[in-house]
Amino acid sequence: MKRIIIFIISTMMASCSDDFLNLVPESSITSGNFYQTEAHFNQALVGAYASLRATHGSIPAWVMGEMRSDNTHLEFNITNRGTGFVEREYADFFMDDVNSGLVANKYNSCYVGIARANEILGTIQDGSFSQEAKDRIEGQASFLRALFYFDLVRYFGGVPLYLSPVRGASDAYLPRSTVNEVYQAIIRDLENAIQKLSPPSFPQSGRATQGAARMLLADVYLTMKDYPKSEDQLKQVLGMGYSLLNNYNNIYRLNNKNSVESIFEVQFQQGNQGQQSEFLYNFIPLSANVSLITGIPSQNLQGGGWNTPTFEMKDAYEPGDLRLEASIGVVEGTGQIGNMFIETLKSPVNYVPTPGKRSYLFINKYRNPHSLERNTDDNFPVYRFAEALLSLAEALNEQNKSSEALEYLNRVRTRAGLGEVTTTNQATLREVIAKERRVELAFENKRWLDLVRTGKAIEVMNAHGVYLKNFYQGQAYLPEVSYNVTPERLLFPIPLREVRIGDLEQNPGY
């Protein structure tokens, strides 16, 4: 797919202002009269930002980042066996294969974003406007390209490394680079972004800043287990003015989009411009009437039942953790699976199921007021300041600086209403930090990548499969071969079409 799209300059281009990303589509523009003025490049940059909705705020993002983990599962919909639904189930069950359109969507969407960033980076210095403006645009494009490649390398391993615009067929068929080569390209892009971007100012606009670039670079180093370099970047992030909001629940409210806790998030906007989000409707039950959850007349018979928190996930929160109620909601009702009659909305705190009623847990973080069905205003978080604190605690602990790590861990716990951790045993603290990341960053597409990064994915997910098969005992929708997690399943398959067109080597096990 990228062989074709890579020649497209930036579809869905839009005008933008200095203080907010306005992604309203304008008319198509060709390369013959484009990439000349600052306005042209800003339009192209908005096109690159728009790709984030497909890579980080879409169905493949939460299926591959969250449902693949032990945080969430699904409500099996026997009435809809469409290919798109089955592909989501198979990704959850570790039964996905090279023909998965969902996986291909993630892979190709990343390359669409890369192609748009490459067009900017390959032509920016030829523009007829100030160097200051060029640097500002180049820094953002470098950050975005690094973010897209960071997704690709973690989900697929070494991938073809396109670092300049494709002008002909001879440019379009590159072999897979090694994992290390991809990481080195990401690091170069982020070092360039850090040099050219300004520190954050508040309120933020939603655009990439030096803080976002440093946070992404710190995450890269954490993934590569280069803990001293991750520590260095994170400590610089801590000095940039970010802070935790006082109330965890307020992070996800609409008036706190791009807040002082936000380091980077994907921008959405409700309305008729095609920029709306709809996470809420994917995550709530299948029902002919979901008005009790949404607050407006609405049904959800086809789009819901996904990314459902498990009861084990609910129980992962410590007693008194204020994040539980902000993160998970509960509805009870009657009726068959696939069409629940919702009767009551309840808190998960000290929740005891009512005899004779069905219980359904749903993600509560993105439940905000809206006017139109499946048309919400929620942004999707990529990096928050709380993650910077927890990442720094991890980087320090892995360097045997456990006592220093406690300060950053406990800042997050204190906001959650929990007592301070005092242990300095490295192995014990490692487990504490991992659990803290799980509940603090729940349903933000972090858990699967954390499990792979820390070497826990096989152990945790095989145990999770046993838990699910026992919990749903007697329901035949979980095949016996599901949750057979092997080292090969730590990566997703390269889409078959890309393998055939580009003569690429497939990942082992597919």
C-alpha positions in Angstrom: 0.0 0.0 0.0 2.8 2.4 0.8 4.1 2.0 -2.8 1.1 4.0 -4.0 0.4 6.3 -1.1 4.0 7.4 -0.8 3.6 9.4 -4.0 0.7 11.3 -2.6 1.7 14.6 -1.1 -0.7 15.0 1.8 -4.3 14.2 1.4 -6.8 15.7 3.8 -4.6 18.8 4.0 -5.8 21.7 6.1 -5.2 25.2 7.2 -3.9 25.6 10.8 -3.5 28.3 13.3 -0.6 28.8 15.7 -2.6 27.7 18.8 -4.5 24.7 17.6 -4.3 22.0 14.9 -7.3 22.7 12.6 -7.6 19.7 10.4 -10.5 20.7 8.2 -9.9 19.3 4.7 -9.2 21.7 1.8 -8.8 21.1 -1.9 -6.1 18.8 -3.3 -2.8 20.3 -4.2 -0.2 18.8 -6.5 3.6 18.7 -6.1 3.9 21.1 -9.1 2.7 24.1 -7.1 3.4 22.9 -3.6 6.2 22.9 -1.1 7.2 26.5 -1.7 5.8 28.7 1.1 5.6 28.4 4.8 1.8 28.0 4.5 2.3 25.1 2.1 4.6 23.3 4.6 2.3 23.9 7.5 -0.5 22.3 5.5 1.7 19.3 4.8 2.6 19.2 8.4 -1.0 19.0 9.4 -1.4 16.2 7.0 1.4 14.3 8.8 -0.3 15.0 12.2 -3.6 13.7 10.8 -1.9 10.3 10.3 -1.7 9.9 14.0 -5.4 9.3 14.2 -4.9 6.1 12.2 -1.8 5.0 14.0 -2.4 5.9 17.6 -6.1 6.7 17.9 -7.6 3.9 15.9 -9.0 0.4 16.2 -5.6 -1.3 15.4 -3.9 0.9 18.0 -6.0 -0.3 20.9 -6.4 -3.9 19.7 -2.7 -4.3 19.3 -1.6 -2.2 22.3 -4.3 -3.1 24.8 -6.5 -6.1 23.9 -3.3 -8.0 23.1 -2.4 -7.6 26.8 -4.0 -8.9 30.0 -5.8 -5.6 30.6 -8.8 -6.2 28.4 -10.7 -8.8 26.5 -14.0 -8.6 24.4 -17.7 -9.4 24.4 -18.1 -12.1 21.9 -20.7 -11.2 19.3 -22.1 -14.3 17.7 -24.5 -12.3 15.5 -21.6 -10.6 13.6 -18.9 -12.8 12.2 -17.6 -10.2 9.8 -13.9 -10.3 8.9 -13.1 -7.1 10.6 -14.6 -8.3 13.9 -12.9 -11.7 13.7 -9.5 -10.1 13.0 -9.8 -8.2 16.3 -10.7 -11.4 18.1 -7.8 -13.2 16.6 -5.3 -10.5 17.6 -6.6 -10.8 21.2 -6.4 -14.6 21.0 -2.8 -14.7 19.5 -4.3 -16.3 16.4 -3.7 -13.5 13.9 -1.9 -14.3 10.6 -0.4 -12.7 7.6 -3.8 -11.9 6.0 -5.0 -9.7 8.9 -6.4 -6.5 7.5 -6.2 -5.0 11.0 -2.5 -5.6 11.3 -2.0 -4.3 7.7 -3.9 -1.2 8.6 -1.5 -0.4 11.4 1.6 -1.1 9.2 0.4 0.9 6.2 -0.9 3.8 8.3 2.6 4.2 9.8 4.1 4.4 6.4 1.5 6.9 5.2 2.7 9.1 8.1 6.3 8.5 7.2 5.7 9.4 3.6 4.1 12.7 4.6 7.0 13.5 6.9 9.6 12.5 4.3 8.0 14.9 1.8 8.5 17.7 4.3 12.0 16.8 5.4 13.1 16.2 1.8 12.0 19.6 0.5 11.9 22.0 3.5 15.3 23.7 2.9 14.2 24.7 -0.6 11.3 26.7 0.8 11.2 30.5 0.4 10.8 31.6 4.0 12.7 32.1 7.2 15.2 29.5 8.6 13.4 29.8 12.0 10.2 28.7 10.5 11.9 25.9 8.6 13.5 24.6 11.8 10.2 24.6 13.6 8.5 22.6 10.8 11.5 20.3 10.4 11.6 19.5 14.1 7.9 18.5 14.2 8.3 16.3 11.0 11.3 14.6 12.5 9.5 13.9 15.7 6.5 12.4 13.8 8.7 10.2 11.6 10.5 8.9 14.7 7.1 8.2 16.4 5.8 6.2 13.4 9.0 4.2 13.1 9.0 3.5 16.9 5.6 1.9 16.5 6.8 -0.1 13.5 9.9 -1.5 15.1 8.2 -2.5 18.3 5.3 -4.2 16.6 7.0 -5.7 13.6 10.8 -5.7 14.2 13.2 -4.5 11.6 11.3 -2.8 8.7 12.2 -1.1 5.4 13.7 2.3 6.3 12.5 5.1 4.1 14.2 8.3 5.0 13.6 10.4 1.8 10.7 10.9 -0.6 10.1 8.1 -3.1 10.2 9.5 -6.6 10.1 6.3 -8.6 9.7 2.6 -8.5 13.4 2.1 -7.9 13.0 4.0 -4.5 10.0 2.0 -3.5 11.3 -1.5 -2.8 13.7 -1.4 0.0 14.6 -4.5 2.0 14.0 -4.8 5.7 16.6 -2.9 7.9 17.8 -4.4 11.2 16.1 -3.5 14.4 19.2 -1.6 15.4 19.3 0.4 12.2 15.7 1.4 12.7 16.4 2.5 16.3 19.5 4.5 15.2 17.4 6.3 12.6 14.8 7.1 15.3 17.5 8.5 17.6 18.9 10.7 14.8 15.4 12.1 14.1 14.8 12.8 17.7 18.2 14.5 18.3 17.4 16.7 15.3 13.9 17.4 16.7 15.3 18.3 20.1 17.6 20.8 18.5 14.9 22.5 16.5 11.9 22.5 18.7 11.1 24.8 21.6 10.3 23.7 25.1 6.6 23.5 25.9 4.5 26.5 26.8 1.2 26.3 28.5 -1.6 26.1 27.5 -0.3 23.8 24.8 -1.4 23.7 21.2 -1.2 19.9 20.6 1.9 20.2 18.4 5.1 18.4 19.2 7.5 20.2 21.5 11.1 19.7 22.7 9.5 18.0 25.7 7.6 15.5 23.5 10.8 14.7 21.6 12.8 14.2 24.8 10.1 12.0 26.2 10.0 9.9 23.1 13.8 9.6 23.1 13.7 8.5 26.7 11.1 5.8 25.8 13.4 4.6 23.0 16.3 4.4 25.4 14.2 2.6 28.0 13.1 0.1 25.4 16.7 -0.4 24.4 17.7 -0.8 28.1 20.1 2.1 27.9 19.0 3.3 31.3 21.6 6.1 31.8 20.5 7.8 28.6 16.9 7.4 29.4 17.4 8.9 32.8 19.2 11.9 31.3 16.4 12.7 28.9 13.7 12.2 31.6 15.3 14.5 34.1 15.4 17.2 31.4 11.7 16.5 30.8 11.0 17.0 34.5 12.5 20.5 34.3 10.2 21.7 31.5 7.2 22.8 33.5 5.0 19.7 33.3 3.2 18.6 36.4 0.5 16.2 37.6 -3.1 17.4 37.8 -4.4 17.2 41.3 -7.3 14.9 40.4 -6.6 11.8 38.2 -10.1 11.9 36.8 -9.6 15.4 35.5 -6.8 14.2 33.1 -9.4 12.9 30.6 -12.0 15.7 30.9 -12.4 17.8 27.7 -11.4 21.1 29.4 -8.0 19.5 30.1 -7.0 18.5 26.6 -3.3 19.3 26.1 -3.0 20.2 29.8 0.1 20.7 31.9 0.2 16.9 32.5 0.0 16.2 28.7 3.3 15.7 27.0 1.8 14.6 23.7 -1.7 13.5 22.6 -3.5 12.8 19.3 -6.0 15.5 18.5 -9.6 14.9 17.8 -12.6 17.2 17.5 -16.3 16.4 17.5 -18.4 17.8 14.7 -19.0 17.4 11.0 -15.4 17.8 9.8 -14.5 14.1 10.0 -12.1 14.7 13.0 -14.3 13.2 15.7 -13.2 10.3 18.0 -15.5 7.4 19.0 -13.5 5.4 21.5 -16.4 5.3 24.0 -18.7 3.5 21.7 -16.2 0.8 20.9 -15.6 0.2 24.6 -19.2 0.0 25.9 -21.5 -3.0 25.6 -23.5 -4.2 22.7 -27.0 -2.9 23.4 -30.0 -1.4 21.8 -29.9 1.4 24.3 -26.7 2.7 25.8 -28.1 6.1 26.8 -27.4 5.5 30.5 -23.7 5.5 29.6 -23.5 8.1 26.9 -26.0 10.6 28.3 -27.7 11.0 24.9 -30.3 8.8 23.0 -28.0 6.1 21.5 -27.7 2.5 20.5 -24.6 0.3 20.1 -25.6 -3.0 18.5 -22.7 -3.3 16.1 -19.8 -1.1 17.2 -19.4 -2.1 20.9 -18.1 -4.9 23.1 -14.4 -4.3 22.6 -11.4 -3.6 24.8 -13.4 -4.7 27.8 -11.5 -4.6 31.2 -11.4 -8.0 32.9 -12.3 -8.5 36.5 -8.7 -9.4 37.1 -7.7 -6.0 35.8 -10.2 -4.3 38.2 -8.7 -6.3 41.0 -5.2 -5.1 40.1 -6.1 -1.7 41.7 -5.2 -1.5 45.4 -7.9 -0.7 47.9 -8.4 3.1 48.0 -6.8 3.7 44.6 -8.7 6.7 43.2 -7.8 5.7 39.7 -10.1 2.7 39.7 -13.4 4.7 39.4 -11.9 7.1 37.0 -10.7 4.3 34.7 -13.5 1.6 34.9 -17.2 1.7 34.9 -19.8 -1.0 35.5 -23.2 -1.6 34.1 -25.7 -4.3 35.1 -28.6 -5.6 33.2 -30.3 -8.6 31.6 -30.5 -10.1 28.1 -28.3 -12.1 25.9 -24.7 -11.5 25.1 -24.7 -9.2 22.1 -27.7 -7.2 23.2 -27.6 -6.3 26.9 -30.6 -4.5 28.4 -28.7 -1.9 30.6 -30.5 -1.3 33.9 -28.0 0.4 36.2 -24.7 2.2 36.1 -22.4 1.4 39.1 -19.0 2.1 40.6 -16.4 -0.6 40.4 -15.2 0.3 44.0 -16.2 -2.6 46.3 -18.4 -3.9 43.5 -20.3 -7.1 44.1 -22.3 -8.5 41.2 -26.1 -8.5 41.7 -27.5 -12.1 41.5 -29.4 -12.7 38.4 -27.9 -9.7 36.5 -25.2 -9.5 33.9 -22.2 -7.4 34.7 -20.2 -5.5 32.1 -17.0 -3.5 32.8 -16.1 -0.7 30.4 -13.4 1.8 30.0 -14.6 5.0 31.8 -11.7 7.3 30.9 -13.2 8.6 27.7 -16.8 9.0 28.8 -17.4 12.7 28.3 -20.5 14.8 27.3 -21.2 14.9 23.5 -24.2 15.7 21.3 -24.1 13.2 18.5 -23.9 9.4 18.6 -20.4 8.1 17.8 -19.1 11.6 17.6 -17.0 12.5 20.6 -14.3 15.1 21.4 -11.8 13.0 23.3 -8.1 13.2 22.4 -6.0 10.1 22.9 -3.0 10.3 25.1 0.5 9.3 23.8 2.7 10.5 26.7 1.7 12.0 30.0 3.9 13.5 32.8 3.0 10.6 35.0 4.6 8.2 32.6 7.8 10.3 32.7 7.9 9.9 36.4 7.3 6.2 36.3 9.8 5.7 33.5 12.4 7.7 35.5 11.7 5.5 38.5 12.3 2.4 36.4 15.5 3.7 34.8 16.9 4.6 38.2 15.9 1.3 39.8 17.6 -0.6 36.9 20.8 1.2 37.7 20.7 0.2 41.4 19.5 3.7 42.4 16.4 2.4 44.1 16.2 4.9 46.9 16.3 7.7 44.4 13.6 6.0 42.3 11.1 6.1 45.2 10.6 9.8 44.9 9.2 9.6 41.4 7.2 6.5 42.0 5.6 7.9 45.1 4.6 11.2 43.4 2.3 9.1 41.2 1.0 7.0 44.0 0.3 10.0 46.3 -1.9 11.5 43.6 -3.8 8.2 43.4 -4.5 8.3 47.2 -2.1 5.5 48.0 0.6 5.2 50.6 4.3 5.6 49.8 6.4 2.6 48.8 9.6 2.3 50.9 11.3 -0.9 49.7 14.7 -0.4 48.0 15.0 -4.1 47.0 15.6 -3.8 43.3 13.6 -6.9 42.3 10.7 -6.1 44.5 10.7 -2.4 43.3 10.8 -3.6 39.7 7.5 -5.4 40.2 6.0 -2.5 42.0 6.8 -0.1 39.3 5.5 -2.4 36.6 2.2 -2.8 38.4 2.0 1.0 38.9 2.5 1.5 35.2 -0.3 -1.0 34.5 -2.9 0.8 36.6 -1.7 4.4 36.0 -1.5 4.0 32.2 -4.4 1.5 31.8 -6.2 1.7 28.5 -3.7 4.1 26.9 -2.2 1.3 24.7 0.9 0.8 26.8 0.5 -2.6 28.5 1.4 -5.0 25.7 4.5 -3.0 24.8 5.5 -2.9 28.4 5.1 -6.7 28.7 7.3 -7.2 25.7 9.9 -4.6 26.7 10.3 -6.1 30.2 10.4 -9.8 29.0 7.1 -10.7 30.8 4.8 -11.1 27.8 5.0 -14.9 27.4 4.6 -15.7 31.1 1.9 -13.2 31.8 -0.2 -13.8 28.6 -0.2 -17.6 28.9 -1.4 -17.3 32.5 -4.0 -14.8 31.3 -5.2 -17.3 28.7 -5.7 -19.9 31.5 -7.6 -17.3 33.6 -9.9 -16.4 30.7 -10.7 -20.0 29.8 -11.6 -20.7 33.4 -13.6 -17.5 33.7 -15.6 -18.2 30.5 -15.8 -21.9 31.1 -18.5 -23.5 29.0 -18.4 -20.8 26.4 -17.0 -22.3 23.2 -15.8 -19.1 21.6 -12.3 -19.4 23.0 -10.5 -22.0 20.9 -8.2 -24.4 22.6 -5.3 -23.1 20.5 -5.9 -19.5 21.7 -3.3 -17.9 24.0 -0.5 -20.2 23.0 2.0 -17.5 23.3 5.5 -18.3 22.0 8.5 -16.0 21.3 7.4 -15.6 17.7 4.1 -14.0 18.8 6.0 -11.1 20.4 6.0 -9.5 16.9 3.0 -9.2 14.5 3.4 -10.5 11.0 4.5 -8.3 8.1 1.3 -8.0 6.0 1.3 -10.6 3.2 0.8 -8.1 0.5 4.0 -6.2 1.6 6.0 -9.4 1.7 5.0 -10.3 -1.9 5.3 -6.8 -3.4 8.6 -5.9 -1.7 10.0 -9.5 -1.5 10.4 -9.0 2.2 11.3 -11.7 4.7 8.4 -12.6 7.0 8.7 -12.7 10.7 9.4 -16.2 12.1 6.3 -18.2 13.0 4.0 -16.8 10.4 
